[in-house]
Amino acid sequence: IGMRAPTLPRAVRPRAICSAARDKLPSVLLARVALLVPLLLGTKLVTEAVKRIGRRQSNLSSVDRQALVEALRELVPAPPPHVLGGEVVDSDTYQRFLQVQGWSVPKAAEMLGKDLEWRRRIRPHELHPRNIATACSQRGWLVLMRHHGSNLLMELDEPQAPAANTSRPHRGLFSRWRLPRGQNLHLPHPHLHFPHPRFHLPHAFHRHVGPSLHPPHVKPALAHWVYTRHGMPVTYINVKAWRPTRYKSKDECTRFCAYHMEHYIRRMPMRQGRRVQRCAILISLTGFKASMVPYVCECIQILRKHYPGRLGVACLYNTPPYWYPFWRIFCGLFDEEIMSKVHFLPPDIHDVEGALGWCNKQSLAPFSDLRLKV
């Protein structure tokens, strides 16, 4: 009486239990459990974040929000545009910083003050692909565009289905002309005529021109940007093709992420009489490596501290089994506003078109006010 049952030593018991479990469960079942655990955890965190943000939004009227915006404007006056490289700090900017800080004016003022100092140093509005040539020469982050003629996505390496209801499949100017991967045509002389579609340029010409930079600063001819049904511009991140370890410095990663966010802002259209404030990101996690963790953390910090309220939806698919430990690291960097926008897509979605179709079926908020969903 009063004696405890004999147990295994503490150092031996977990090892014995794990070995017994591995003997009983097949490897296929373990792989499926490893895939479901991060999905279930992510869904629970997202649901809790959405509930907290929804309660916070419903407690304030439009009059109260405007009063808080004016109070923040008095604490942190908007600097002249030339100081920030031509960027204008408007009422939507103040509202976004207030929104992520729970409409607390002192916290939003501290966050906005640090952001303005960062913008004076980086000047993201003036960034150009030639300033970050190493990062823009890769094909890891792609701004989605479609051909006018074939309606196919441009710059993608994955196979695509032919466009339906197209009477002239070769109407596009670049439909039959193929250049090596990562190369683009730049005519060295204005009097040269455009080559025949079957004509191939010599390799010396490609070595002289060099790889093209993506995303382009302006929209190319015979192409149009891709938007979701809600009007949010879309960027596709192919982790397998992303090589952040080849950047010249950490500052290049910062400027590359800022340039993509500014590219988002320039592409945002008008919907329902107002400009869209949020963007969509499609992320294929195939080929994720541990060496990418510091660069992913840097991108998350830029999105959270300097572009609050800009993320409309982040769709993660092709999740590898070893993703769960990294996901726990990244969850510690997310705030409630970003966590509520992250979605793990069903396992039957493997390509960009499938992820884009999933986004178009959802009810999302493309504006700064989360109550206005489309």
N, C-alpha and C positions, 0 to 999 in steps of 0.2 A: 504494500500500500504506500502510495506516495512516490514510488519509483517510476521514472520515465522509461519508455520503451527504447531499446537500443537503436541508434540511428547510425548512418554512415558518417564518417568524418566530413567536415565542411569542405575540405579540398577535394574529396573524392566524390561526394554525392552529386554535384552538378554534372561532372564528367560521366558518371555512370548513367544518369538519367538521359543525357544527351545521346550517348552511344546506344542506349536501349531504344530511344525514339527513332534514331536513324535506322536501326535494324527493322523496326516495325513499319515505318512509313516509307512508301516508295519515293524515289527521287522526283518523279513527276508531281506528286502531291506537294512535296516540299517547295518545289519551284512555284506552284500555283499559290501557295500560302505566302511566299515571299513577295509575290506580285500584289496580292490583295491587301496585305497589311498597310503599306504606304497609302494605298487608295482609300481605305477605310479611315485611316488617321487623318488624311488630308480632307476628306469629306466632313468629318466631325469638326475639325478646326475651322473650316470655311463656314459651316452652318452656324457655329457659335459667333463668329465674327460678323456675319450678316445680321444676326439678331441684335447684336449690340449696336451696330451702326444704324439699323432701322429704328431702334428706340431713340437713339440720339437725334436722328433727323426729324422724327415726328414731334419732338418737344419744342421746336422753334418755328415761329411763323416767319413769313417773308420780311415783315417789318423789323423783327428782332435781328434777323440776319443782316439786313442792311445797316442797322445801327452798329453791329459788331464790326462790319467791314469798314465803316467810317472811323470807328475807334482804332482799328489796326492801322488805317491809313495815317492817322495823326501820329501814332507812335513810330511808324516806319514810312516816311514819305517816299514816294516813287522817285528814283533818280532820273536825270535826263536820259533820253534814249541813246545818245552818243557815248555815254559812259559805259553802257552795257553792249556796245556794238550794234546799236540800232534796235534793240529789243524794248518793247513798251510794257510797263507793269500796269495792268488795268484792274478793274474790279473783280474779274474772274480769278486773277492771280491771288488776290487777298482772300477770296472766298475759298479757294482750294486749300490754302495753308490753314485757314481756320477750320475747315472741315476735317482734316486729318488730325488736328489737335483737339478735337472735341469741342470746338468753338470757344476755346480758351484764348483770350487775347494775349496775355503775357507769354504763353508758350508759343503761339503763332508768331508773335513779334520776334522772339529769340530765333526761331527757325528761319524766318524770312530774312532777318538781318544777316545770318550766316550765308544764306543762299545768295544774297546780293553781293557779298564779298567774293564768293566763289565765281559768280558771273563776271565780275570786274576782272578777275584773273584769267579765267578760261575764255570768256567772250564766245559762248557757244553759237550765238546767232551768226557769227562771221566765219564759222568753220567751213572748210571746203575739202573735198576728197583728196586733193593734192597735199593737204597738211597732215593727213594720216594715210599715206599711200600704202604702207605695209598692211594695215588692217583692211583697207578698202579693196586691196587686190585679191583678198581671199573671197570665197563664196560661202562663208558660214552664215552671214546675216544677209538675207535677200528681201528687198522691198518688192512685193508681189506686183507684177504688171502682166497685162494680157495683150496679145497681138490684136490689132483691129480686124484683120482678115479672118484668121482661124479661131480667135478667142481662146487660144491656148496660153497657159502660164509661161512666162519667159524666164530664162536663167535657171530653170530647174533641171536637176540631173535625173530625177526619177521619171519613169515612163508615164505618159498621159494618154488618156483615151481620146480619140478624134472627136472634134466638135460636132454636135448634132445639128441637123437642118442647115448645112453649109453647102450651097450649090457649087461654089468655086473654092475647093480646098487649098489651091496654090495661089490665091490672090495676094497673100501677104508678100511683102517685098523680100523678106528674109526666109521664106518658107523652104526654098530648095538650096539656098547657099549656106554652106556650113564652114565655119572657121574652127580652128583648134580651140579646145576648152580654155577659157580664161582670156581669149583674145577678142579684140573688137577691131572694126575697120576704121582707120583714120587716114584719109587720103592726104599724101604729103604735098600735093599741089592743087590749087583750085581749078585748074583747067583739065585735070584728068577726069575722064568719064567713068561712070559707075560700071564695074566689071560685070561680065555675064555671070548668071547664077552658077554655071558649072566651072567658072574660072577660079583657080586656086592661086593665091598669092605666094611668092617664094618665101622660104623660111627666113631669109635675111631681112625681108620687110617686117616680119613679126618681131625679130630681135631688135630692130631699130625702133619700132613703135612701142613695144612692151605691153604688159597686160592692162586691160581696161580696169577702171576703178568703179566700184559699186558700193552704195547706190549712187546713181547720177544726181548731180546737183539740181538739174531741171529734168522734166519729163521728156524722154526720147520721142522722136517722131514715130508715127504708126504704132503707138502704144498708149495705154491708159492705165491709171492706177487701179488696184483692186481694193474694194471696200466690202465690209459686211453688210448685211441687210439693214443694220442700224446706222450705217454711214461712217463706221470707224475704219480708218486705214489699217492695212494688214502688213506685218513683217513676219517672214518665216525664218526661223533660226534652225539651221541644220548643224547639230552639234558635231556630227561626224566630220564635217568639212571645216570646222572652226579650229584655228591654230593660234590661240592667244599667247602661247609661250614664245612665238616668233616675233612678238611685238618688240619694238626697240626699247620701250620703257613702260612703266605703269601708267605714266601720263598719257601715252597713246591709247591705252584702253579707256581711260576716262574721257578723252576727247572723242573717241570713236562712239562710245555709248551716248554722249551728249549730242553728237552730230546726228545719230539716228533719231533721237527724241525731237530734235529741231526739224528733222525731215518729216517726222510724224505731224508736227504742228503745221507745217506748210501744206501738207496734204489734206488737212481736215476740212470737209465741205460744210455747206449750210444744210440743215435739216430742220423742218418745222419752224422756219423763221429765225433760227439761231444757229451759231456755229457749234459743230461737234467738238467736245473737249477731251475725248478719250480715244484710246487706240487699242488694237488687238494684236496679240503676239501668239504665233503658232510655233511650238518648240518640239522638235523631234529629238528625243534623248538617246537615240542609238549612237553608240560610240563615246559616251561620256567617260571622262578620265579624271582621276584624282588631281592631276596637275591643273585642271580648270577651276578648282574650288576658289582660289584667291581672286581670280578674275570675275567669277560669277558673284562673289561677295562684293566686289567693287561696283559692279553694275547694279546690284540690288541697292547699295547705299546711294548711288546717284539717283536711281528712280525714287527712292523713299525720301531723300533729303532735298532734292532740287527739282523734282517733277512730281510733286504729290497730286493725287487726283487725276493723273493722266492715263493710268491704266484702266482700260475697260474690261478686258478679259485676257487671261493667259491660259492657253490650252496646252497641256503637256500630254504627249502620247509616245508610243514605242518605249515605254518605261522598262529599263533593264532590271533584272532581279536584285542587283547590288545598289540600287538607287536609294533604298531606305536610310542608310546611315548619313548620306549626303543631304537627304531631305530634312533630317532632324537638325542639321547644321544651318540650313537655309531658313528653316522656320523661325529660328531665333533672331534672324535679321528682319523678318517681315513685320510690319505693323498690321493692325486690324483692317485697314483700308485695302492694303495689297492682298492680304490673306483671303479676303472675301472675293477676290477676282480670280484666284487660281483654281483651275479645274483639271482633274485627271480624266482624260477621255476614255471611253470604253475600249477594251482590248481589240475589238474588230476594226478599229480605225488605224490605218497605217500610212496614209499619205496626206498631202496638203489639201486636196479637194475634199476628202472625207472630213478633215478637221474644220475646213471652212463651212461645209454643209452643216456640221453639228452646231457651229456658232450661229448660223442663220436661223436655226430652229429655236434658239433660246430667247428669252425676254431679258434684255440687257439695258443698262442706262448709259447712253452715249454722251450725256451732258453732265455738268458738274453736280446738278441736283439728282441724287440717287432715286428720288421718287418718280422721276419722269423716265419711264421705261418704254422701249419700243419693241 
